[in-house]
């Protein structure tokens, strides 16, 4: 968790509930963002981590974050954090 590789941990008894929660969130996700992630993964299945990949990933993320859909999702997230 300290390195950001794990988003959540739970006890074994909580696993079905947490799994259902994550699946529900994924299904409710924004189509364009999910499509962009799938495209990135498809294009870079087993990439060599180099400057070109890092720059391409950063550009794609920046492009997504500028969309009205992403801006609305971020505003909604920040509203719920306060």
N, CA, C and O atoms as a Maestro MAE file, in Angstrom:
{
 s_m_m2io_version
 :::
 2.0.0
}

f_m_ct {
 s_m_title
 :::
 protein
 m_atom[328] {
  # First column is atom index #
  i_m_mmod_type
  r_m_x_coord
  r_m_y_coord
  r_m_z_coord
  i_m_residue_number
  s_m_chain_name
  s_m_pdb_residue_name
  s_m_pdb_atom_name
  i_m_atomic_number
  :::
  1 25 0.835 -1.190 0.000 1 A "UNK " " N  " 7
  2 3 0.000 0.000 0.000 1 A "UNK " " CA " 6
  3 2 0.876 1.250 0.000 1 A "UNK " " C  " 6
  4 15 0.529 2.251 -0.626 1 A "UNK " " O  " 8
  5 25 1.977 1.197 0.679 2 A "UNK " " N  " 7
  6 3 2.852 2.360 0.793 2 A "UNK " " CA " 6
  7 2 3.333 2.853 -0.569 2 A "UNK " " C  " 6
  8 15 3.554 4.050 -0.754 2 A "UNK " " O  " 8
  9 25 3.496 1.940 -1.516 3 A "UNK " " N  " 7
  10 3 3.977 2.311 -2.842 3 A "UNK " " CA " 6
  11 2 2.851 2.539 -3.838 3 A "UNK " " C  " 6
  12 15 3.115 2.819 -5.007 3 A "UNK " " O  " 8
  13 25 1.598 2.425 -3.400 4 A "UNK " " N  " 7
  14 3 0.470 2.662 -4.278 4 A "UNK " " CA " 6
  15 2 0.117 1.497 -5.188 4 A "UNK " " C  " 6
  16 15 -0.634 1.663 -6.149 4 A "UNK " " O  " 8
  17 25 0.653 0.317 -4.891 5 A "UNK " " N  " 7
  18 3 0.361 -0.853 -5.715 5 A "UNK " " CA " 6
  19 2 -0.905 -1.559 -5.272 5 A "UNK " " C  " 6
  20 15 -1.481 -2.346 -6.023 5 A "UNK " " O  " 8
  21 25 -1.335 -1.280 -4.057 6 A "UNK " " N  " 7
  22 3 -2.546 -1.888 -3.504 6 A "UNK " " CA " 6
  23 2 -3.466 -0.748 -3.095 6 A "UNK " " C  " 6
  24 15 -3.039 0.193 -2.425 6 A "UNK " " O  " 8
  25 25 -4.716 -0.833 -3.494 7 A "UNK " " N  " 7
  26 3 -5.664 0.229 -3.179 7 A "UNK " " CA " 6
  27 2 -6.452 -0.060 -1.918 7 A "UNK " " C  " 6
  28 15 -6.931 0.856 -1.249 7 A "UNK " " O  " 8
  29 25 -6.583 -1.339 -1.597 8 A "UNK " " N  " 7
  30 3 -7.442 -1.699 -0.478 8 A "UNK " " CA " 6
  31 2 -7.056 -3.091 0.021 8 A "UNK " " C  " 6
  32 15 -6.681 -3.962 -0.763 8 A "UNK " " O  " 8
  33 25 -7.154 -3.281 1.316 9 A "UNK " " N  " 7
  34 3 -6.978 -4.615 1.882 9 A "UNK " " CA " 6
  35 2 -8.204 -4.907 2.739 9 A "UNK " " C  " 6
  36 15 -8.867 -3.997 3.235 9 A "UNK " " O  " 8
  37 25 -8.489 -6.190 2.900 10 A "UNK " " N  " 7
  38 3 -9.644 -6.562 3.695 10 A "UNK " " CA " 6
  39 2 -9.447 -7.974 4.228 10 A "UNK " " C  " 6
  40 15 -8.584 -8.718 3.762 10 A "UNK " " O  " 8
  41 25 -10.253 -8.319 5.198 11 A "UNK " " N  " 7
  42 3 -10.251 -9.671 5.719 11 A "UNK " " CA " 6
  43 2 -10.948 -10.607 4.749 11 A "UNK " " C  " 6
  44 15 -11.725 -10.172 3.899 11 A "UNK " " O  " 8
  45 25 -10.667 -11.895 4.883 12 A "UNK " " N  " 7
  46 3 -11.250 -12.888 3.986 12 A "UNK " " CA " 6
  47 2 -12.777 -12.839 4.013 12 A "UNK " " C  " 6
  48 15 -13.424 -13.017 2.981 12 A "UNK " " O  " 8
  49 25 -13.348 -12.600 5.185 13 A "UNK " " N  " 7
  50 3 -14.806 -12.560 5.306 13 A "UNK " " CA " 6
  51 2 -15.423 -11.359 4.585 13 A "UNK " " C  " 6
  52 15 -16.604 -11.387 4.238 13 A "UNK " " O  " 8
  53 25 -14.641 -10.318 4.359 14 A "UNK " " N  " 7
  54 3 -15.128 -9.130 3.660 14 A "UNK " " CA " 6
  55 2 -14.940 -9.220 2.144 14 A "UNK " " C  " 6
  56 15 -15.475 -8.396 1.402 14 A "UNK " " O  " 8
  57 25 -14.193 -10.205 1.690 15 A "UNK " " N  " 7
  58 3 -13.823 -10.294 0.289 15 A "UNK " " CA " 6
  59 2 -15.015 -10.300 -0.677 15 A "UNK " " C  " 6
  60 15 -14.977 -9.565 -1.664 15 A "UNK " " O  " 8
  61 25 -16.068 -11.089 -0.442 16 A "UNK " " N  " 7
  62 3 -17.203 -11.052 -1.378 16 A "UNK " " CA " 6
  63 2 -17.835 -9.662 -1.499 16 A "UNK " " C  " 6
  64 15 -18.171 -9.223 -2.599 16 A "UNK " " O  " 8
  65 25 -17.992 -8.980 -0.375 17 A "UNK " " N  " 7
  66 3 -18.592 -7.643 -0.397 17 A "UNK " " CA " 6
  67 2 -17.683 -6.658 -1.137 17 A "UNK " " C  " 6
  68 15 -18.157 -5.880 -1.965 17 A "UNK " " O  " 8
  69 25 -16.404 -6.687 -0.849 18 A "UNK " " N  " 7
  70 3 -15.460 -5.767 -1.482 18 A "UNK " " CA " 6
  71 2 -15.376 -6.048 -2.982 18 A "UNK " " C  " 6
  72 15 -15.334 -5.118 -3.787 18 A "UNK " " O  " 8
  73 25 -15.351 -7.314 -3.353 19 A "UNK " " N  " 7
  74 3 -15.305 -7.691 -4.764 19 A "UNK " " CA " 6
  75 2 -16.534 -7.171 -5.499 19 A "UNK " " C  " 6
  76 15 -16.418 -6.628 -6.598 19 A "UNK " " O  " 8
  77 25 -17.700 -7.332 -4.902 20 A "UNK " " N  " 7
  78 3 -18.942 -6.841 -5.509 20 A "UNK " " CA " 6
  79 2 -18.912 -5.320 -5.638 20 A "UNK " " C  " 6
  80 15 -19.351 -4.772 -6.649 20 A "UNK " " O  " 8
  81 25 -18.404 -4.654 -4.635 21 A "UNK " " N  " 7
  82 3 -18.317 -3.193 -4.648 21 A "UNK " " CA " 6
  83 2 -17.411 -2.716 -5.799 21 A "UNK " " C  " 6
  84 15 -17.757 -1.787 -6.529 21 A "UNK " " O  " 8
  85 25 -16.264 -3.359 -5.943 22 A "UNK " " N  " 7
  86 3 -15.335 -2.977 -7.010 22 A "UNK " " CA " 6
  87 2 -15.959 -3.250 -8.380 22 A "UNK " " C  " 6
  88 15 -15.858 -2.419 -9.283 22 A "UNK " " O  " 8
  89 25 -16.597 -4.398 -8.537 23 A "UNK " " N  " 7
  90 3 -17.246 -4.731 -9.813 23 A "UNK " " CA " 6
  91 2 -18.330 -3.710 -10.148 23 A "UNK " " C  " 6
  92 15 -18.452 -3.289 -11.298 23 A "UNK " " O  " 8
  93 25 -19.112 -3.314 -9.155 24 A "UNK " " N  " 7
  94 3 -20.163 -2.320 -9.363 24 A "UNK " " CA " 6
  95 2 -19.570 -0.986 -9.803 24 A "UNK " " C  " 6
  96 15 -20.089 -0.339 -10.712 24 A "UNK " " O  " 8
  97 25 -18.484 -0.581 -9.157 25 A "UNK " " N  " 7
  98 3 -17.821 0.674 -9.520 25 A "UNK " " CA " 6
  99 2 -17.262 0.610 -10.942 25 A "UNK " " C  " 6
  100 15 -17.362 1.580 -11.693 25 A "UNK " " O  " 8
  101 25 -16.677 -0.525 -11.310 26 A "UNK " " N  " 7
  102 3 -16.145 -0.668 -12.664 26 A "UNK " " CA " 6
  103 2 -17.262 -0.607 -13.699 26 A "UNK " " C  " 6
  104 15 -17.116 0.037 -14.737 26 A "UNK " " O  " 8
  105 25 -18.361 -1.268 -13.421 27 A "UNK " " N  " 7
  106 3 -19.487 -1.269 -14.359 27 A "UNK " " CA " 6
  107 2 -20.116 0.110 -14.496 27 A "UNK " " C  " 6
  108 15 -20.684 0.439 -15.537 27 A "UNK " " O  " 8
  109 25 -20.014 0.920 -13.436 28 A "UNK " " N  " 7
  110 3 -20.581 2.268 -13.473 28 A "UNK " " CA " 6
  111 2 -19.585 3.285 -14.029 28 A "UNK " " C  " 6
  112 15 -19.904 4.468 -14.152 28 A "UNK " " O  " 8
  113 25 -18.385 2.826 -14.362 29 A "UNK " " N  " 7
  114 3 -17.327 3.717 -14.816 29 A "UNK " " CA " 6
  115 2 -17.644 4.416 -16.123 29 A "UNK " " C  " 6
  116 15 -18.575 4.052 -16.841 29 A "UNK " " O  " 8
  117 25 -16.865 5.401 -16.404 30 A "UNK " " N  " 7
  118 3 -17.027 6.187 -17.618 30 A "UNK " " CA " 6
  119 2 -16.493 5.408 -18.803 30 A "UNK " " C  " 6
  120 15 -15.352 4.947 -18.790 30 A "UNK " " O  " 8
  121 25 -17.319 5.260 -19.829 31 A "UNK " " N  " 7
  122 3 -16.956 4.442 -20.995 31 A "UNK " " CA " 6
  123 2 -15.695 4.934 -21.688 31 A "UNK " " C  " 6
  124 15 -14.839 4.134 -22.068 31 A "UNK " " O  " 8
  125 25 -15.577 6.237 -21.853 32 A "UNK " " N  " 7
  126 3 -14.418 6.746 -22.597 32 A "UNK " " CA " 6
  127 2 -13.124 6.481 -21.837 32 A "UNK " " C  " 6
  128 15 -12.106 6.156 -22.448 32 A "UNK " " O  " 8
  129 25 -13.150 6.616 -20.523 33 A "UNK " " N  " 7
  130 3 -11.951 6.347 -19.729 33 A "UNK " " CA " 6
  131 2 -11.590 4.874 -19.784 33 A "UNK " " C  " 6
  132 15 -10.417 4.526 -19.925 33 A "UNK " " O  " 8
  133 25 -12.586 4.006 -19.673 34 A "UNK " " N  " 7
  134 3 -12.326 2.567 -19.733 34 A "UNK " " CA " 6
  135 2 -11.809 2.170 -21.117 34 A "UNK " " C  " 6
  136 15 -10.911 1.336 -21.230 34 A "UNK " " O  " 8
  137 25 -12.368 2.761 -22.155 35 A "UNK " " N  " 7
  138 3 -11.904 2.465 -23.514 35 A "UNK " " CA " 6
  139 2 -10.465 2.921 -23.696 35 A "UNK " " C  " 6
  140 15 -9.669 2.237 -24.339 35 A "UNK " " O  " 8
  141 25 -10.132 4.071 -23.133 36 A "UNK " " N  " 7
  142 3 -8.761 4.586 -23.249 36 A "UNK " " CA " 6
  143 2 -7.769 3.678 -22.533 36 A "UNK " " C  " 6
  144 15 -6.681 3.415 -23.046 36 A "UNK " " O  " 8
  145 25 -8.141 3.202 -21.357 37 A "UNK " " N  " 7
  146 3 -7.263 2.287 -20.614 37 A "UNK " " CA " 6
  147 2 -7.079 0.991 -21.391 37 A "UNK " " C  " 6
  148 15 -5.964 0.480 -21.496 37 A "UNK " " O  " 8
  149 25 -8.166 0.459 -21.934 38 A "UNK " " N  " 7
  150 3 -8.082 -0.776 -22.719 38 A "UNK " " CA " 6
  151 2 -7.183 -0.578 -23.940 38 A "UNK " " C  " 6
  152 15 -6.385 -1.455 -24.270 38 A "UNK " " O  " 8
  153 25 -7.308 0.561 -24.605 39 A "UNK " " N  " 7
  154 3 -6.474 0.837 -25.777 39 A "UNK " " CA " 6
  155 2 -5.003 0.912 -25.383 39 A "UNK " " C  " 6
  156 15 -4.142 0.368 -26.075 39 A "UNK " " O  " 8
  157 25 -4.719 1.578 -24.284 40 A "UNK " " N  " 7
  158 3 -3.340 1.682 -23.803 40 A "UNK " " CA " 6
  159 2 -2.775 0.301 -23.490 40 A "UNK " " C  " 6
  160 15 -1.651 -0.014 -23.882 40 A "UNK " " O  " 8
  161 25 -3.545 -0.521 -22.789 41 A "UNK " " N  " 7
  162 3 -3.085 -1.866 -22.444 41 A "UNK " " CA " 6
  163 2 -2.903 -2.731 -23.685 41 A "UNK " " C  " 6
  164 15 -1.948 -3.502 -23.777 41 A "UNK " " O  " 8
  165 25 -3.808 -2.603 -24.626 42 A "UNK " " N  " 7
  166 3 -3.735 -3.384 -25.858 42 A "UNK " " CA " 6
  167 2 -2.473 -3.016 -26.657 42 A "UNK " " C  " 6
  168 15 -1.804 -3.890 -27.208 42 A "UNK " " O  " 8
  169 25 -2.163 -1.732 -26.712 43 A "UNK " " N  " 7
  170 3 -1.011 -1.275 -27.492 43 A "UNK " " CA " 6
  171 2 0.316 -1.574 -26.809 43 A "UNK " " C  " 6
  172 15 1.353 -1.663 -27.466 43 A "UNK " " O  " 8
  173 25 0.280 -1.725 -25.508 44 A "UNK " " N  " 7
  174 3 1.522 -1.920 -24.753 44 A "UNK " " CA " 6
  175 2 1.417 -3.153 -23.862 44 A "UNK " " C  " 6
  176 15 1.655 -3.072 -22.657 44 A "UNK " " O  " 8
  177 25 1.067 -4.281 -24.444 45 A "UNK " " N  " 7
  178 3 0.854 -5.503 -23.655 45 A "UNK " " CA " 6
  179 2 2.049 -5.851 -22.786 45 A "UNK " " C  " 6
  180 15 1.885 -6.073 -21.586 45 A "UNK " " O  " 8
  181 25 3.209 -5.905 -23.337 46 A "UNK " " N  " 7
  182 3 4.411 -6.222 -22.570 46 A "UNK " " CA " 6
  183 2 5.481 -5.198 -22.947 46 A "UNK " " C  " 6
  184 15 6.505 -5.538 -23.539 46 A "UNK " " O  " 8
  185 25 5.228 -3.956 -22.598 47 A "UNK " " N  " 7
  186 3 6.128 -2.912 -23.074 47 A "UNK " " CA " 6
  187 2 7.455 -2.884 -22.327 47 A "UNK " " C  " 6
  188 15 7.574 -3.308 -21.178 47 A "UNK " " O  " 8
  189 25 8.411 -2.377 -23.021 48 A "UNK " " N  " 7
  190 3 9.674 -2.067 -22.376 48 A "UNK " " CA " 6
  191 2 9.489 -0.663 -21.802 48 A "UNK " " C  " 6
  192 15 9.165 0.271 -22.534 48 A "UNK " " O  " 8
  193 25 9.690 -0.520 -20.524 49 A "UNK " " N  " 7
  194 3 9.489 0.781 -19.885 49 A "UNK " " CA " 6
  195 2 10.623 1.710 -20.304 49 A "UNK " " C  " 6
  196 15 11.757 1.586 -19.842 49 A "UNK " " O  " 8
  197 25 10.289 2.631 -21.181 50 A "UNK " " N  " 7
  198 3 11.281 3.587 -21.651 50 A "UNK " " CA " 6
  199 2 10.657 4.977 -21.687 50 A "UNK " " C  " 6
  200 15 9.481 5.151 -21.366 50 A "UNK " " O  " 8
  201 25 11.447 5.948 -22.075 51 A "UNK " " N  " 7
  202 3 10.969 7.335 -22.099 51 A "UNK " " CA " 6
  203 2 9.778 7.518 -23.035 51 A "UNK " " C  " 6
  204 15 8.868 8.291 -22.737 51 A "UNK " " O  " 8
  205 25 9.779 6.818 -24.150 52 A "UNK " " N  " 7
  206 3 8.674 6.957 -25.114 52 A "UNK " " CA " 6
  207 2 7.369 6.481 -24.495 52 A "UNK " " C  " 6
  208 15 6.341 7.139 -24.650 52 A "UNK " " O  " 8
  209 25 7.391 5.348 -23.795 53 A "UNK " " N  " 7
  210 3 6.179 4.835 -23.153 53 A "UNK " " CA " 6
  211 2 5.717 5.769 -22.040 53 A "UNK " " C  " 6
  212 15 4.523 6.038 -21.912 53 A "UNK " " O  " 8
  213 25 6.646 6.258 -21.243 54 A "UNK " " N  " 7
  214 3 6.296 7.171 -20.148 54 A "UNK " " CA " 6
  215 2 5.663 8.444 -20.705 54 A "UNK " " C  " 6
  216 15 4.650 8.911 -20.185 54 A "UNK " " O  " 8
  217 25 6.251 9.002 -21.752 55 A "UNK " " N  " 7
  218 3 5.707 10.222 -22.361 55 A "UNK " " CA " 6
  219 2 4.337 9.968 -22.987 55 A "UNK " " C  " 6
  220 15 3.426 10.785 -22.851 55 A "UNK " " O  " 8
  221 25 4.197 8.831 -23.674 56 A "UNK " " N  " 7
  222 3 2.919 8.499 -24.296 56 A "UNK " " CA " 6
  223 2 1.830 8.326 -23.240 56 A "UNK " " C  " 6
  224 15 0.715 8.819 -23.414 56 A "UNK " " O  " 8
  225 25 2.142 7.640 -22.163 57 A "UNK " " N  " 7
  226 3 1.171 7.431 -21.084 57 A "UNK " " CA " 6
  227 2 0.788 8.763 -20.451 57 A "UNK " " C  " 6
  228 15 -0.393 9.015 -20.210 57 A "UNK " " O  " 8
  229 25 1.759 9.609 -20.183 58 A "UNK " " N  " 7
  230 3 1.485 10.921 -19.590 58 A "UNK " " CA " 6
  231 2 0.606 11.762 -20.516 58 A "UNK " " C  " 6
  232 15 -0.311 12.444 -20.058 58 A "UNK " " O  " 8
  233 25 0.890 11.710 -21.820 59 A "UNK " " N  " 7
  234 3 0.082 12.476 -22.780 59 A "UNK " " CA " 6
  235 2 -1.356 11.982 -22.797 59 A "UNK " " C  " 6
  236 15 -2.295 12.778 -22.804 59 A "UNK " " O  " 8
  237 25 -1.522 10.657 -22.805 60 A "UNK " " N  " 7
  238 3 -2.872 10.089 -22.817 60 A "UNK " " CA " 6
  239 2 -3.644 10.476 -21.558 60 A "UNK " " C  " 6
  240 15 -4.820 10.834 -21.631 60 A "UNK " " O  " 8
  241 25 -2.990 10.404 -20.422 61 A "UNK " " N  " 7
  242 3 -3.659 10.777 -19.172 61 A "UNK " " CA " 6
  243 2 -4.035 12.255 -19.171 61 A "UNK " " C  " 6
  244 15 -5.130 12.621 -18.744 61 A "UNK " " O  " 8
  245 25 -3.134 13.094 -19.646 62 A "UNK " " N  " 7
  246 3 -3.423 14.533 -19.718 62 A "UNK " " CA " 6
  247 2 -4.599 14.801 -20.650 62 A "UNK " " C  " 6
  248 15 -5.466 15.620 -20.343 62 A "UNK " " O  " 8
  249 25 -4.627 14.111 -21.788 63 A "UNK " " N  " 7
  250 3 -5.746 14.275 -22.723 63 A "UNK " " CA " 6
  251 2 -7.065 13.882 -22.068 63 A "UNK " " C  " 6
  252 15 -8.070 14.579 -22.211 63 A "UNK " " O  " 8
  253 25 -7.056 12.766 -21.352 64 A "UNK " " N  " 7
  254 3 -8.285 12.309 -20.682 64 A "UNK " " CA " 6
  255 2 -8.731 13.274 -19.596 64 A "UNK " " C  " 6
  256 15 -9.923 13.545 -19.450 64 A "UNK " " O  " 8
  257 25 -7.784 13.786 -18.842 65 A "UNK " " N  " 7
  258 3 -8.130 14.683 -17.726 65 A "UNK " " CA " 6
  259 2 -8.725 15.999 -18.198 65 A "UNK " " C  " 6
  260 15 -9.398 16.684 -17.428 65 A "UNK " " O  " 8
  261 25 -8.485 16.358 -19.446 66 A "UNK " " N  " 7
  262 3 -9.039 17.607 -19.980 66 A "UNK " " CA " 6
  263 2 -10.464 17.452 -20.483 66 A "UNK " " C  " 6
  264 15 -11.111 18.457 -20.777 66 A "UNK " " O  " 8
  265 25 -10.972 16.250 -20.592 67 A "UNK " " N  " 7
  266 3 -12.314 16.060 -21.132 67 A "UNK " " CA " 6
  267 2 -13.366 16.554 -20.132 67 A "UNK " " C  " 6
  268 15 -13.130 16.521 -18.924 67 A "UNK " " O  " 8
  269 25 -14.515 17.008 -20.620 68 A "UNK " " N  " 7
  270 3 -15.587 17.432 -19.712 68 A "UNK " " CA " 6
  271 2 -16.009 16.307 -18.762 68 A "UNK " " C  " 6
  272 15 -16.313 16.559 -17.596 68 A "UNK " " O  " 8
  273 25 -16.026 15.081 -19.254 69 A "UNK " " N  " 7
  274 3 -16.405 13.938 -18.424 69 A "UNK " " CA " 6
  275 2 -15.442 13.774 -17.241 69 A "UNK " " C  " 6
  276 15 -15.872 13.549 -16.109 69 A "UNK " " O  " 8
  277 25 -14.148 13.886 -17.511 70 A "UNK " " N  " 7
  278 3 -13.154 13.750 -16.446 70 A "UNK " " CA " 6
  279 2 -13.231 14.926 -15.476 70 A "UNK " " C  " 6
  280 15 -13.107 14.744 -14.265 70 A "UNK " " O  " 8
  281 25 -13.431 16.106 -15.996 71 A "UNK " " N  " 7
  282 3 -13.544 17.284 -15.126 71 A "UNK " " CA " 6
  283 2 -14.756 17.155 -14.200 71 A "UNK " " C  " 6
  284 15 -14.674 17.495 -13.020 71 A "UNK " " O  " 8
  285 25 -15.862 16.671 -14.726 72 A "UNK " " N  " 7
  286 3 -17.061 16.485 -13.908 72 A "UNK " " CA " 6
  287 2 -16.831 15.408 -12.850 72 A "UNK " " C  " 6
  288 15 -17.254 15.566 -11.704 72 A "UNK " " O  " 8
  289 25 -16.166 14.317 -13.225 73 A "UNK " " N  " 7
  290 3 -15.888 13.242 -12.269 73 A "UNK " " CA " 6
  291 2 -14.965 13.737 -11.165 73 A "UNK " " C  " 6
  292 15 -15.167 13.399 -9.999 73 A "UNK " " O  " 8
  293 25 -13.960 14.527 -11.510 74 A "UNK " " N  " 7
  294 3 -13.050 15.071 -10.504 74 A "UNK " " CA " 6
  295 2 -13.787 16.028 -9.571 74 A "UNK " " C  " 6
  296 15 -13.589 15.983 -8.356 74 A "UNK " " O  " 8
  297 25 -14.622 16.878 -10.118 75 A "UNK " " N  " 7
  298 3 -15.393 17.803 -9.283 75 A "UNK " " CA " 6
  299 2 -16.303 17.035 -8.335 75 A "UNK " " C  " 6
  300 15 -16.432 17.399 -7.166 75 A "UNK " " O  " 8
  301 25 -16.930 15.981 -8.828 76 A "UNK " " N  " 7
  302 3 -17.798 15.156 -7.989 76 A "UNK " " CA " 6
  303 2 -16.984 14.495 -6.864 76 A "UNK " " C  " 6
  304 15 -17.411 14.464 -5.711 76 A "UNK " " O  " 8
  305 25 -15.822 13.976 -7.218 77 A "UNK " " N  " 7
  306 3 -14.946 13.337 -6.224 77 A "UNK " " CA " 6
  307 2 -14.556 14.339 -5.143 77 A "UNK " " C  " 6
  308 15 -14.643 14.046 -3.951 77 A "UNK " " O  " 8
  309 25 -14.124 15.531 -5.572 78 A "UNK " " N  " 7
  310 3 -13.693 16.542 -4.600 78 A "UNK " " CA " 6
  311 2 -14.848 17.025 -3.725 78 A "UNK " " C  " 6
  312 15 -14.651 17.330 -2.548 78 A "UNK " " O  " 8
  313 25 -16.044 17.094 -4.291 79 A "UNK " " N  " 7
  314 3 -17.216 17.480 -3.503 79 A "UNK " " CA " 6
  315 2 -17.505 16.477 -2.404 79 A "UNK " " C  " 6
  316 15 -17.913 16.853 -1.306 79 A "UNK " " O  " 8
  317 25 -17.294 15.197 -2.694 80 A "UNK " " N  " 7
  318 3 -17.574 14.149 -1.719 80 A "UNK " " CA " 6
  319 2 -16.457 13.990 -0.700 80 A "UNK " " C  " 6
  320 15 -16.673 13.368 0.341 80 A "UNK " " O  " 8
  321 25 -15.281 14.524 -0.960 81 A "UNK " " N  " 7
  322 3 -14.152 14.431 -0.039 81 A "UNK " " CA " 6
  323 2 -14.243 15.490 1.059 81 A "UNK " " C  " 6
  324 15 -13.665 15.321 2.132 81 A "UNK " " O  " 8
  325 25 -14.960 16.572 0.797 82 A "UNK " " N  " 7
  326 3 -15.013 17.674 1.778 82 A "UNK " " CA " 6
  327 2 -15.945 17.363 2.928 82 A "UNK " " C  " 6
  328 15 -16.103 18.181 3.834 82 A "UNK " " O  " 8
  :::
 }
 m_bond[327] {
  # First column is bond index #
  i_m_from
  i_m_to
  i_m_order
  :::
  1 1 2 1
  2 2 3 1
  3 3 4 2
  4 3 5 1
  5 5 6 1
  6 6 7 1
  7 7 8 2
  8 7 9 1
  9 9 10 1
  10 10 11 1
  11 11 12 2
  12 11 13 1
  13 13 14 1
  14 14 15 1
  15 15 16 2
  16 15 17 1
  17 17 18 1
  18 18 19 1
  19 19 20 2
  20 19 21 1
  21 21 22 1
  22 22 23 1
  23 23 24 2
  24 23 25 1
  25 25 26 1
  26 26 27 1
  27 27 28 2
  28 27 29 1
  29 29 30 1
  30 30 31 1
  31 31 32 2
  32 31 33 1
  33 33 34 1
  34 34 35 1
  35 35 36 2
  36 35 37 1
  37 37 38 1
  38 38 39 1
  39 39 40 2
  40 39 41 1
  41 41 42 1
  42 42 43 1
  43 43 44 2
  44 43 45 1
  45 45 46 1
  46 46 47 1
  47 47 48 2
  48 47 49 1
  49 49 50 1
  50 50 51 1
  51 51 52 2
  52 51 53 1
  53 53 54 1
  54 54 55 1
  55 55 56 2
  56 55 57 1
  57 57 58 1
  58 58 59 1
  59 59 60 2
  60 59 61 1
  61 61 62 1
  62 62 63 1
  63 63 64 2
  64 63 65 1
  65 65 66 1
  66 66 67 1
  67 67 68 2
  68 67 69 1
  69 69 70 1
  70 70 71 1
  71 71 72 2
  72 71 73 1
  73 73 74 1
  74 74 75 1
  75 75 76 2
  76 75 77 1
  77 77 78 1
  78 78 79 1
  79 79 80 2
  80 79 81 1
  81 81 82 1
  82 82 83 1
  83 83 84 2
  84 83 85 1
  85 85 86 1
  86 86 87 1
  87 87 88 2
  88 87 89 1
  89 89 90 1
  90 90 91 1
  91 91 92 2
  92 91 93 1
  93 93 94 1
  94 94 95 1
  95 95 96 2
  96 95 97 1
  97 97 98 1
  98 98 99 1
  99 99 100 2
  100 99 101 1
  101 101 102 1
  102 102 103 1
  103 103 104 2
  104 103 105 1
  105 105 106 1
  106 106 107 1
  107 107 108 2
  108 107 109 1
  109 109 110 1
  110 110 111 1
  111 111 112 2
  112 111 113 1
  113 113 114 1
  114 114 115 1
  115 115 116 2
  116 115 117 1
  117 117 118 1
  118 118 119 1
  119 119 120 2
  120 119 121 1
  121 121 122 1
  122 122 123 1
  123 123 124 2
  124 123 125 1
  125 125 126 1
  126 126 127 1
  127 127 128 2
  128 127 129 1
  129 129 130 1
  130 130 131 1
  131 131 132 2
  132 131 133 1
  133 133 134 1
  134 134 135 1
  135 135 136 2
  136 135 137 1
  137 137 138 1
  138 138 139 1
  139 139 140 2
  140 139 141 1
  141 141 142 1
  142 142 143 1
  143 143 144 2
  144 143 145 1
  145 145 146 1
  146 146 147 1
  147 147 148 2
  148 147 149 1
  149 149 150 1
  150 150 151 1
  151 151 152 2
  152 151 153 1
  153 153 154 1
  154 154 155 1
  155 155 156 2
  156 155 157 1
  157 157 158 1
  158 158 159 1
  159 159 160 2
  160 159 161 1
  161 161 162 1
  162 162 163 1
  163 163 164 2
  164 163 165 1
  165 165 166 1
  166 166 167 1
  167 167 168 2
  168 167 169 1
  169 169 170 1
  170 170 171 1
  171 171 172 2
  172 171 173 1
  173 173 174 1
  174 174 175 1
  175 175 176 2
  176 175 177 1
  177 177 178 1
  178 178 179 1
  179 179 180 2
  180 179 181 1
  181 181 182 1
  182 182 183 1
  183 183 184 2
  184 183 185 1
  185 185 186 1
  186 186 187 1
  187 187 188 2
  188 187 189 1
  189 189 190 1
  190 190 191 1
  191 191 192 2
  192 191 193 1
  193 193 194 1
  194 194 195 1
  195 195 196 2
  196 195 197 1
  197 197 198 1
  198 198 199 1
  199 199 200 2
  200 199 201 1
  201 201 202 1
  202 202 203 1
  203 203 204 2
  204 203 205 1
  205 205 206 1
  206 206 207 1
  207 207 208 2
  208 207 209 1
  209 209 210 1
  210 210 211 1
  211 211 212 2
  212 211 213 1
  213 213 214 1
  214 214 215 1
  215 215 216 2
  216 215 217 1
  217 217 218 1
  218 218 219 1
  219 219 220 2
  220 219 221 1
  221 221 222 1
  222 222 223 1
  223 223 224 2
  224 223 225 1
  225 225 226 1
  226 226 227 1
  227 227 228 2
  228 227 229 1
  229 229 230 1
  230 230 231 1
  231 231 232 2
  232 231 233 1
  233 233 234 1
  234 234 235 1
  235 235 236 2
  236 235 237 1
  237 237 238 1
  238 238 239 1
  239 239 240 2
  240 239 241 1
  241 241 242 1
  242 242 243 1
  243 243 244 2
  244 243 245 1
  245 245 246 1
  246 246 247 1
  247 247 248 2
  248 247 249 1
  249 249 250 1
  250 250 251 1
  251 251 252 2
  252 251 253 1
  253 253 254 1
  254 254 255 1
  255 255 256 2
  256 255 257 1
  257 257 258 1
  258 258 259 1
  259 259 260 2
  260 259 261 1
  261 261 262 1
  262 262 263 1
  263 263 264 2
  264 263 265 1
  265 265 266 1
  266 266 267 1
  267 267 268 2
  268 267 269 1
  269 269 270 1
  270 270 271 1
  271 271 272 2
  272 271 273 1
  273 273 274 1
  274 274 275 1
  275 275 276 2
  276 275 277 1
  277 277 278 1
  278 278 279 1
  279 279 280 2
  280 279 281 1
  281 281 282 1
  282 282 283 1
  283 283 284 2
  284 283 285 1
  285 285 286 1
  286 286 287 1
  287 287 288 2
  288 287 289 1
  289 289 290 1
  290 290 291 1
  291 291 292 2
  292 291 293 1
  293 293 294 1
  294 294 295 1
  295 295 296 2
  296 295 297 1
  297 297 298 1
  298 298 299 1
  299 299 300 2
  300 299 301 1
  301 301 302 1
  302 302 303 1
  303 303 304 2
  304 303 305 1
  305 305 306 1
  306 306 307 1
  307 307 308 2
  308 307 309 1
  309 309 310 1
  310 310 311 1
  311 311 312 2
  312 311 313 1
  313 313 314 1
  314 314 315 1
  315 315 316 2
  316 315 317 1
  317 317 318 1
  318 318 319 1
  319 319 320 2
  320 319 321 1
  321 321 322 1
  322 322 323 1
  323 323 324 2
  324 323 325 1
  325 325 326 1
  326 326 327 1
  327 327 328 2
  :::
 }
}
